[in-house]
Amino acid sequence: MFWDNWFVMAMIVPFLTALVNVLDIHFVSNTYTDEWDGMVISGFFQSLPWLLVPFGFISFHFPGLWISSLALSSGGCLAIAFYFYFKALFHTTDMVSVQVLSNLSILLVPFLAWLWIGEELVLVHYAGIFLAFLGALILSFSKQEVSGGFKKFSMIKLGSITALSISMVLQEEAYRSVPGDFWTVFLLFVLGSTSTSFLLLIFDNKKFFD
């Protein structure tokens, strides 16, 4: 089948990612007032797959407290990553710089995966780590990459990278614990992201609906 072709899927993913990046820049420049808006709106739309459950298109089975905690925590970390991601975009709309530094998660994910679930690295992982580090190093020496200071921008992105990396590792552990039950983990994952987004908004005392 068309969708089973790995090359087609490999091309679709970066295309959709690029499309999302363009939309994010548009909304940051013209619609969102701050990073909280971007985080909450992203969290809200992530919850939409739950609408498919009552109609029977997908099913949800409670997998137990431990797996639920992993999936919900993974989604919560993604919401935090979104906050820092949009904060970085409000600092600069240079998406190339944002994505290059985002790729530094390649440095952190393998370490966290080894620390948390005992996953071992292979040669291609080391090659990816080296390329990500090299790209970030070259970017850091550029004098025109980010207006407002590269150091501050880097610290913002560090928060996003760390939260995203933890999210990926927790999600992997959840999926490993319930093999073959994709939708259960995914639904808990998006629920964690949505609920964390709104909780952070409440605690921050923002008036989102004004």
Accessible surface in RSA format (square Angstrom, percent):
REM  Atomic radii and reference values for relative SASA: ProtOr
REM  Chains: A
REM  Algorithm: Lee & Richards
REM  Probe-radius: 1.40
REM  Slices: 20
REM RES _ NUM      All-atoms   Total-Side   Main-Chain    Non-polar    All polar
REM                ABS   REL    ABS   REL    ABS   REL    ABS   REL    ABS   REL
RES MET A   1   184.49  95.5 124.97  82.7  59.52 141.7 105.17  89.4  79.32 105.1
RES PHE A   2   128.70  64.4 112.32  69.6  16.38  42.6 120.78  73.2   7.92  22.7
RES TRP A   3   150.35  60.3 142.66  69.1   7.69  18.1 116.20  62.0  34.15  55.4
RES ASP A   4   109.05  76.4  79.28  78.9  29.77  70.4  31.02  73.0  78.02  77.8
RES ASN A   5    70.99  49.0  62.11  60.0   8.88  21.4  14.87  35.8  56.12  54.2
RES TRP A   6   194.16  77.9 186.20  90.1   7.96  18.7 164.17  87.5  29.99  48.7
RES PHE A   7   115.70  57.9 115.70  71.7   0.00   0.0 115.70  70.1   0.00   0.0
RES VAL A   8    31.24  20.6  28.99  26.2   2.25   5.4  31.18  27.1   0.05   0.1
RES MET A   9    79.69  41.3  79.40  52.5   0.30   0.7  79.42  67.5   0.27   0.4
RES ALA A  10    49.78  45.8  33.23  51.3  16.55  37.7  42.42  59.7   7.36  19.5
RES MET A  11   109.97  56.9 106.20  70.3   3.77   9.0  86.20  73.3  23.77  31.5
RES ILE A  12    45.58  25.9  43.80  32.6   1.77   4.3  45.58  32.8   0.00   0.0
RES VAL A  13    88.37  58.1  86.54  78.3   1.82   4.4  87.94  76.4   0.43   1.2
RES PRO A  14    71.34  52.0  62.88  57.3   8.46  30.7  67.21  55.5   4.13  25.6
RES PHE A  15   134.64  67.4 127.14  78.8   7.49  19.5 133.53  81.0   1.11   3.2
RES LEU A  16    89.31  49.7  89.17  63.8   0.14   0.4  89.18  62.6   0.13   0.3
RES THR A  17    65.64  46.7  59.72  60.5   5.92  14.1  47.35  63.6  18.29  27.6
RES ALA A  18    52.27  48.1  48.87  75.4   3.40   7.7  51.60  72.7   0.67   1.8
RES LEU A  19    83.81  46.7  80.10  57.3   3.71   9.3  83.58  58.7   0.23   0.6
RES VAL A  20    78.18  51.4  78.05  70.7   0.13   0.3  78.18  67.9   0.00   0.0
RES ASN A  21    18.43  12.7  18.43  17.8   0.00   0.0   4.01   9.6  14.42  13.9
RES VAL A  22    95.77  63.0  94.37  85.4   1.39   3.4  94.83  82.4   0.93   2.5
RES LEU A  23    81.01  45.1  81.01  58.0   0.00   0.0  81.01  56.9   0.00   0.0
RES ASP A  24    17.31  12.1  17.31  17.2   0.00   0.0   0.00   0.0  17.31  17.3
RES ILE A  25    47.25  26.9  47.04  35.0   0.21   0.5  47.25  34.0   0.00   0.0
RES HIS A  26    90.12  49.3  84.90  59.0   5.22  13.4  53.92  55.6  36.19  42.1
RES PHE A  27    71.34  35.7  71.34  44.2   0.00   0.0  71.34  43.3   0.00   0.0
RES VAL A  28    11.80   7.8   3.90   3.5   7.90  19.0   3.90   3.4   7.90  21.4
RES SER A  29    69.52  58.7  30.86  41.2  38.66  89.1  31.46  67.0  38.06  53.3
RES ASN A  30   104.61  72.1  64.26  62.1  40.35  97.2  24.42  58.8  80.20  77.5
RES THR A  31    78.22  55.6  54.98  55.7  23.24  55.4  47.59  63.9  30.63  46.3
RES TYR A  32    23.94  11.2  12.44   7.1  11.50  29.9   3.22   2.4  20.72  25.5
RES THR A  33   112.43  80.0  83.71  84.9  28.72  68.4  79.36 106.6  33.07  50.0
RES ASP A  34    30.64  21.5  30.11  30.0   0.53   1.3  18.67  43.9  11.97  11.9
RES GLU A  35    21.66  12.4  21.66  16.4   0.00   0.0   0.00   0.0  21.66  17.7
RES TRP A  36    31.41  12.6  31.41  15.2   0.00   0.0  23.55  12.6   7.85  12.7
RES ASP A  37    21.93  15.4  21.93  21.8   0.00   0.0   0.87   2.0  21.06  21.0
RES GLY A  38     0.00   0.0   0.00   N/A   0.00   0.0   0.00   0.0   0.00   0.0
RES MET A  39     0.33   0.2   0.04   0.0   0.29   0.7   0.04   0.0   0.29   0.4
RES VAL A  40     1.71   1.1   1.71   1.6   0.00   0.0   1.71   1.5   0.00   0.0
RES ILE A  41    50.54  28.8  49.61  37.0   0.93   2.2  50.54  36.4   0.00   0.0
RES SER A  42    24.43  20.6  16.03  21.4   8.41  19.4  12.13  25.8  12.30  17.2
RES GLY A  43     0.29   0.4   0.00   N/A   0.29   0.4   0.29   0.8   0.00   0.0
RES PHE A  44   101.77  50.9 101.77  63.0   0.00   0.0 101.77  61.7   0.00   0.0
RES PHE A  45   118.53  59.3 110.53  68.5   8.00  20.8 110.82  67.2   7.71  22.1
RES GLN A  46    35.54  19.9  28.59  20.9   6.94  16.5  30.39  64.7   5.15   3.9
RES SER A  47    26.60  22.5  23.61  31.5   2.99   6.9  13.48  28.7  13.12  18.4
RES LEU A  48    70.95  39.5  67.77  48.5   3.18   8.0  68.36  48.0   2.60   7.0
RES PRO A  49    29.10  21.2  25.90  23.6   3.20  11.6  29.10  24.0   0.00   0.0
RES TRP A  50    67.62  27.1  63.36  30.7   4.26  10.0  63.46  33.8   4.16   6.7
RES LEU A  51   111.48  62.1 110.31  78.9   1.17   3.0 110.95  77.9   0.53   1.4
RES LEU A  52    71.68  39.9  71.68  51.3   0.00   0.0  71.68  50.3   0.00   0.0
RES VAL A  53    40.11  26.4  31.96  28.9   8.15  19.6  31.96  27.8   8.15  22.1
RES PRO A  54   110.82  80.8  67.39  61.4  43.43 157.9  79.39  65.5  31.44 195.4
RES PHE A  55   155.47  77.8 124.31  77.0  31.16  81.1 130.97  79.4  24.50  70.1
RES GLY A  56    62.60  77.2   0.00   N/A  62.60  77.2  32.10  88.1  30.50  68.3
RES PHE A  57   148.51  74.3 116.84  72.4  31.67  82.4 121.78  73.8  26.73  76.5
RES ILE A  58    17.30   9.8   8.76   6.5   8.54  20.6  15.32  11.0   1.98   5.4
RES SER A  59    61.03  51.6  55.80  74.5   5.23  12.0  34.39  73.2  26.64  37.3
RES PHE A  60    59.43  29.7  37.42  23.2  22.01  57.3  37.42  22.7  22.01  63.0
RES HIS A  61   111.98  61.2 107.43  74.7   4.54  11.6  76.52  78.9  35.45  41.3
RES PHE A  62   129.54  64.8 100.47  62.2  29.07  75.6 100.47  60.9  29.07  83.2
RES PRO A  63    30.09  21.9   1.38   1.3  28.71 104.4  13.92  11.5  16.17 100.5
RES GLY A  64    26.27  32.4   0.00   N/A  26.27  32.4  25.53  70.1   0.74   1.7
RES LEU A  65   144.04  80.2 138.20  98.9   5.84  14.7 138.30  97.1   5.74  15.4
RES TRP A  66   151.63  60.8 144.60  70.0   7.03  16.5 135.74  72.4  15.89  25.8
RES ILE A  67    21.41  12.2  21.20  15.8   0.20   0.5  21.20  15.3   0.20   0.5
RES SER A  68     6.91   5.8   6.91   9.2   0.00   0.0   6.91  14.7   0.00   0.0
RES SER A  69    54.15  45.8  49.56  66.1   4.59  10.6  26.58  56.6  27.56  38.6
RES LEU A  70     6.30   3.5   5.64   4.0   0.66   1.7   6.30   4.4   0.00   0.0
RES ALA A  71     0.40   0.4   0.00   0.0   0.40   0.9   0.40   0.6   0.00   0.0
RES LEU A  72    64.03  35.7  60.70  43.4   3.34   8.4  61.02  42.9   3.02   8.1
RES SER A  73    54.72  46.2  43.93  58.6  10.78  24.8  24.84  52.9  29.88  41.9
RES SER A  74     0.00   0.0   0.00   0.0   0.00   0.0   0.00   0.0   0.00   0.0
RES GLY A  75     0.00   0.0   0.00   N/A   0.00   0.0   0.00   0.0   0.00   0.0
RES GLY A  76     7.66   9.4   0.00   N/A   7.66   9.4   7.66  21.0   0.00   0.0
RES CYS A  77    22.71  17.2  22.44  25.0   0.27   0.6   0.00   0.0  22.71  24.5
RES LEU A  78    26.13  14.6  26.13  18.7   0.00   0.0  26.13  18.3   0.00   0.0
RES ALA A  79     0.35   0.3   0.00   0.0   0.35   0.8   0.35   0.5   0.00   0.0
RES ILE A  80    65.29  37.2  65.16  48.5   0.12   0.3  65.29  47.0   0.00   0.0
RES ALA A  81     4.80   4.4   4.37   6.7   0.43   1.0   4.79   6.7   0.02   0.0
RES PHE A  82    51.92  26.0  51.49  31.9   0.42   1.1  51.85  31.4   0.06   0.2
RES TYR A  83    38.12  17.8  38.12  21.7   0.00   0.0  18.38  13.8  19.74  24.3
RES PHE A  84    56.21  28.1  56.21  34.8   0.00   0.0  56.21  34.1   0.00   0.0
RES TYR A  85    24.03  11.2  24.03  13.7   0.00   0.0  22.75  17.1   1.27   1.6
RES PHE A  86     1.65   0.8   1.65   1.0   0.00   0.0   1.65   1.0   0.00   0.0
RES LYS A  87    65.72  32.1  63.99  39.3   1.73   4.1  30.59  27.5  35.13  37.4
RES ALA A  88     0.00   0.0   0.00   0.0   0.00   0.0   0.00   0.0   0.00   0.0
RES LEU A  89     0.96   0.5   0.18   0.1   0.78   2.0   0.18   0.1   0.78   2.1
RES PHE A  90    72.87  36.5  41.12  25.5  31.75  82.6  43.16  26.2  29.71  85.0
RES HIS A  91    37.62  20.6  18.94  13.2  18.68  47.8  14.23  14.7  23.39  27.2
RES THR A  92    13.26   9.4   6.46   6.5   6.80  16.2   6.80   9.1   6.46   9.8
RES THR A  93    69.34  49.3  57.66  58.5  11.68  27.8  23.10  31.0  46.25  69.9
RES ASP A  94    49.12  34.4  40.15  40.0   8.97  21.2  22.71  53.5  26.41  26.3
RES MET A  95    22.78  11.8  19.53  12.9   3.25   7.7  19.53  16.6   3.25   4.3
RES VAL A  96   107.05  70.4 102.75  93.0   4.30  10.4 106.96  92.9   0.08   0.2
RES SER A  97     0.87   0.7   0.87   1.2   0.00   0.0   0.00   0.0   0.87   1.2
RES VAL A  98     0.00   0.0   0.00   0.0   0.00   0.0   0.00   0.0   0.00   0.0
RES GLN A  99    53.14  29.7  53.14  38.8   0.00   0.0  25.59  54.5  27.54  20.9
RES VAL A 100    40.56  26.7  39.60  35.9   0.96   2.3  39.80  34.6   0.76   2.1
RES LEU A 101     7.01   3.9   7.01   5.0   0.00   0.0   7.01   4.9   0.00   0.0
RES SER A 102    19.37  16.4  16.82  22.4   2.55   5.9  14.32  30.5   5.05   7.1
RES ASN A 103    74.26  51.2  72.77  70.3   1.48   3.6   6.24  15.0  68.01  65.7
RES LEU A 104    32.79  18.3  31.03  22.2   1.76   4.4  31.03  21.8   1.76   4.7
RES SER A 105    12.68  10.7  12.68  16.9   0.00   0.0   0.00   0.0  12.68  17.8
RES ILE A 106    69.12  39.3  65.04  48.5   4.08   9.8  69.12  49.8   0.00   0.0
RES LEU A 107    56.65  31.5  44.21  31.6  12.43  31.3  44.46  31.2  12.19  32.8
RES LEU A 108    47.36  26.4  46.40  33.2   0.97   2.4  47.36  33.3   0.00   0.0
RES VAL A 109    26.56  17.5  26.56  24.0   0.00   0.0  26.56  23.1   0.00   0.0
RES PRO A 110    16.27  11.9  12.55  11.4   3.72  13.5  15.86  13.1   0.41   2.5
RES PHE A 111   103.95  52.0  98.53  61.0   5.43  14.1 103.34  62.7   0.61   1.7
RES LEU A 112    33.52  18.7  33.32  23.8   0.21   0.5  33.32  23.4   0.20   0.6
RES ALA A 113     5.00   4.6   5.00   7.7   0.00   0.0   5.00   7.0   0.00   0.0
RES TRP A 114   138.47  55.6 132.32  64.0   6.15  14.4 102.71  54.8  35.76  58.0
RES LEU A 115   113.20  63.0  85.95  61.5  27.25  68.5  87.81  61.7  25.40  68.3
RES TRP A 116   124.29  49.9  95.38  46.2  28.92  67.9  95.54  50.9  28.76  46.7
RES ILE A 117    30.31  17.2   3.71   2.8  26.60  64.1  12.69   9.1  17.62  47.8
RES GLY A 118    48.96  60.4   0.00   N/A  48.96  60.4  26.40  72.4  22.56  50.5
RES GLU A 119    61.50  35.3  55.38  41.9   6.12  14.6  23.63  45.7  37.88  30.9
RES GLU A 120   137.49  78.9 123.28  93.3  14.21  33.8  38.78  75.0  98.71  80.6
RES LEU A 121    53.59  29.8  30.14  21.6  23.45  59.0  30.14  21.2  23.45  63.1
RES VAL A 122    83.22  54.8  76.85  69.6   6.37  15.4  83.22  72.3   0.00   0.0
RES LEU A 123   150.64  83.9 142.33 101.8   8.31  20.9 144.05 101.2   6.59  17.7
RES VAL A 124   103.06  67.8  95.33  86.3   7.73  18.6  98.38  85.5   4.69  12.7
RES HIS A 125    68.16  37.3  63.94  44.4   4.22  10.8  41.21  42.5  26.95  31.4
RES TYR A 126   124.95  58.3 120.45  68.5   4.50  11.7  84.19  63.3  40.76  50.2
RES ALA A 127    48.91  45.0  40.15  62.0   8.76  19.9  48.40  68.2   0.52   1.4
RES GLY A 128    21.89  27.0   0.00   N/A  21.89  27.0  20.66  56.7   1.23   2.8
RES ILE A 129    34.26  19.5  34.26  25.5   0.00   0.0  34.26  24.7   0.00   0.0
RES PHE A 130   122.86  61.5 118.51  73.4   4.35  11.3 122.82  74.5   0.04   0.1
RES LEU A 131   116.11  64.7 107.96  77.2   8.15  20.5 108.18  76.0   7.93  21.3
RES ALA A 132    10.82   9.9   0.44   0.7  10.37  23.6   9.56  13.5   1.26   3.3
RES PHE A 133   107.24  53.7 106.93  66.2   0.31   0.8 106.93  64.8   0.31   0.9
RES LEU A 134    67.97  37.9  67.97  48.6   0.00   0.0  67.97  47.7   0.00   0.0
RES GLY A 135    26.83  33.1   0.00   N/A  26.83  33.1  23.63  64.8   3.20   7.2
RES ALA A 136    11.06  10.2   9.71  15.0   1.35   3.1   9.71  13.7   1.35   3.6
RES LEU A 137    76.46  42.6  71.94  51.5   4.52  11.4  76.12  53.5   0.34   0.9
RES ILE A 138   112.40  64.0 107.15  79.8   5.25  12.7 109.98  79.2   2.42   6.6
RES LEU A 139    23.99  13.4  21.52  15.4   2.47   6.2  23.82  16.7   0.17   0.5
RES SER A 140    45.52  38.5  26.14  34.9  19.38  44.6  20.40  43.4  25.12  35.2
RES PHE A 141   155.39  77.7 133.39  82.6  22.00  57.2 136.87  83.0  18.52  53.0
RES SER A 142    48.23  40.8  33.76  45.1  14.47  33.3  27.59  58.8  20.64  28.9
RES LYS A 143   200.81  98.0 162.59  99.8  38.23  91.0 111.44 100.3  89.37  95.2
RES GLN A 144   170.49  95.3 137.98 100.8  32.51  77.4  49.35 105.0 121.14  91.9
RES GLU A 145    18.37  10.5   9.77   7.4   8.60  20.5   8.06  15.6  10.31   8.4
RES VAL A 146    13.22   8.7   0.00   0.0  13.22  31.9   1.98   1.7  11.24  30.5
RES SER A 147    86.82  73.4  71.02  94.8  15.81  36.4  57.96 123.4  28.86  40.4
RES GLY A 148    65.19  80.4   0.00   N/A  65.19  80.4  36.63 100.5  28.56  64.0
RES GLY A 149    35.52  43.8   0.00   N/A  35.52  43.8  30.85  84.7   4.67  10.5
RES PHE A 150    42.25  21.1  35.40  21.9   6.85  17.8  35.40  21.5   6.85  19.6
RES LYS A 151   170.84  83.3 163.96 100.6   6.88  16.4 110.30  99.3  60.54  64.5
RES LYS A 152   124.37  60.7 118.61  72.8   5.76  13.7  69.85  62.9  54.52  58.1
RES PHE A 153     0.00   0.0   0.00   0.0   0.00   0.0   0.00   0.0   0.00   0.0
RES SER A 154    31.37  26.5  26.52  35.4   4.86  11.2  26.64  56.7   4.73   6.6
RES MET A 155   116.11  60.1 107.51  71.2   8.60  20.5  82.27  69.9  33.84  44.8
RES ILE A 156    13.63   7.8  11.41   8.5   2.22   5.3  13.61   9.8   0.02   0.1
RES LYS A 157     2.14   1.0   2.14   1.3   0.00   0.0   0.56   0.5   1.58   1.7
RES LEU A 158    92.13  51.3  91.46  65.4   0.68   1.7  92.03  64.6   0.10   0.3
RES GLY A 159    18.99  23.4   0.00   N/A  18.99  23.4  16.42  45.1   2.56   5.7
RES SER A 160     6.69   5.7   6.69   8.9   0.00   0.0   0.00   0.0   6.69   9.4
RES ILE A 161    10.44   5.9   9.95   7.4   0.50   1.2  10.44   7.5   0.00   0.0
RES THR A 162    50.61  36.0  50.61  51.3   0.00   0.0  42.65  57.3   7.95  12.0
RES ALA A 163     7.67   7.1   4.89   7.5   2.78   6.3   7.40  10.4   0.27   0.7
RES LEU A 164    51.22  28.5  51.22  36.6   0.00   0.0  51.22  36.0   0.00   0.0
RES SER A 165     0.00   0.0   0.00   0.0   0.00   0.0   0.00   0.0   0.00   0.0
RES ILE A 166    63.86  36.3  63.21  47.1   0.64   1.6  63.86  46.0   0.00   0.0
RES SER A 167     2.64   2.2   2.64   3.5   0.00   0.0   0.00   0.0   2.64   3.7
RES MET A 168    86.53  44.8  79.89  52.9   6.64  15.8  76.33  64.9  10.20  13.5
RES VAL A 169     6.81   4.5   5.14   4.7   1.67   4.0   6.81   5.9   0.00   0.0
RES LEU A 170    20.66  11.5  20.66  14.8   0.00   0.0  20.66  14.5   0.00   0.0
RES GLN A 171    40.76  22.8  40.76  29.8   0.00   0.0   2.59   5.5  38.16  28.9
RES GLU A 172    70.50  40.5  68.51  51.8   1.99   4.7  18.81  36.4  51.69  42.2
RES GLU A 173    37.29  21.4  37.29  28.2   0.00   0.0   0.50   1.0  36.79  30.0
RES ALA A 174     0.00   0.0   0.00   0.0   0.00   0.0   0.00   0.0   0.00   0.0
RES TYR A 175    52.72  24.6  48.78  27.8   3.94  10.3  47.89  36.0   4.83   6.0
RES ARG A 176   117.67  49.4  93.49  47.7  24.18  57.6  45.63  62.4  72.04  43.7
RES SER A 177    46.98  39.7  16.38  21.9  30.60  70.5  18.37  39.1  28.60  40.1
RES VAL A 178    25.82  17.0  20.96  19.0   4.85  11.7  25.16  21.9   0.65   1.8
RES PRO A 179   112.46  82.0  86.08  78.5  26.38  95.9  91.05  75.2  21.41 133.1
RES GLY A 180    90.26 111.3   0.00   N/A  90.26 111.3  43.64 119.8  46.61 104.4
RES ASP A 181    42.01  29.4  38.55  38.4   3.46   8.2  18.52  43.6  23.49  23.4
RES PHE A 182   103.78  51.9  99.33  61.5   4.45  11.6 100.73  61.1   3.05   8.7
RES TRP A 183    96.18  38.6  95.60  46.3   0.58   1.4  74.15  39.5  22.03  35.7
RES THR A 184     0.00   0.0   0.00   0.0   0.00   0.0   0.00   0.0   0.00   0.0
RES VAL A 185     0.02   0.0   0.02   0.0   0.00   0.0   0.02   0.0   0.00   0.0
RES PHE A 186    48.75  24.4  48.75  30.2   0.00   0.0  48.75  29.6   0.00   0.0
RES LEU A 187     0.00   0.0   0.00   0.0   0.00   0.0   0.00   0.0   0.00   0.0
RES LEU A 188     9.68   5.4   9.68   6.9   0.00   0.0   9.68   6.8   0.00   0.0
RES PHE A 189    18.40   9.2  18.40  11.4   0.00   0.0  18.40  11.2   0.00   0.0
RES VAL A 190     2.67   1.8   2.67   2.4   0.00   0.0   2.67   2.3   0.00   0.0
RES LEU A 191    73.49  40.9  73.49  52.6   0.00   0.0  73.49  51.6   0.00   0.0
RES GLY A 192     1.69   2.1   0.00   N/A   1.69   2.1   1.69   4.6   0.00   0.0
RES SER A 193     0.12   0.1   0.12   0.2   0.00   0.0   0.00   0.0   0.12   0.2
RES THR A 194    17.21  12.2  17.21  17.4   0.00   0.0  17.21  23.1   0.00   0.0
RES SER A 195    47.68  40.3  39.84  53.2   7.85  18.1  36.07  76.8  11.62  16.3
RES THR A 196    28.10  20.0  27.66  28.0   0.43   1.0  14.31  19.2  13.79  20.8
RES SER A 197     0.54   0.5   0.54   0.7   0.00   0.0   0.00   0.0   0.54   0.8
RES PHE A 198    60.42  30.2  60.36  37.4   0.06   0.1  60.36  36.6   0.06   0.2
RES LEU A 199    92.70  51.6  92.70  66.3   0.00   0.0  92.70  65.1   0.00   0.0
RES LEU A 200    54.19  30.2  53.14  38.0   1.05   2.6  53.14  37.3   1.05   2.8
RES LEU A 201    10.60   5.9  10.60   7.6   0.00   0.0  10.60   7.4   0.00   0.0
RES ILE A 202   118.97  67.7 105.59  78.7  13.38  32.2 111.12  80.0   7.85  21.3
RES PHE A 203   164.78  82.4 133.54  82.7  31.24  81.3 137.21  83.2  27.58  78.9
RES ASP A 204    55.84  39.1  35.65  35.5  20.19  47.7   8.41  19.8  47.43  47.3
RES ASN A 205   133.80  92.3 112.38 108.6  21.43  51.6  22.73  54.7 111.07 107.4
RES LYS A 206    88.10  43.0  69.15  42.4  18.95  45.1  30.43  27.4  57.67  61.4
RES LYS A 207   161.60  78.8 135.69  83.3  25.91  61.7  84.98  76.5  76.61  81.6
RES PHE A 208    56.73  28.4  29.91  18.5  26.82  69.8  35.99  21.8  20.75  59.4
RES PHE A 209   172.41  86.3 138.43  85.7  33.98  88.4 143.20  86.8  29.22  83.6
RES ASP A 210   145.16 101.7  77.20  76.8  67.96 160.7  63.69 149.9  81.46  81.2
END  Absolute sums over single chains surface
CHAIN  1 A    12541.9      10592.9       1949.0       9356.1       3185.8
END  Absolute sums over all chains
TOTAL         12541.9      10592.9       1949.0       9356.1       3185.8
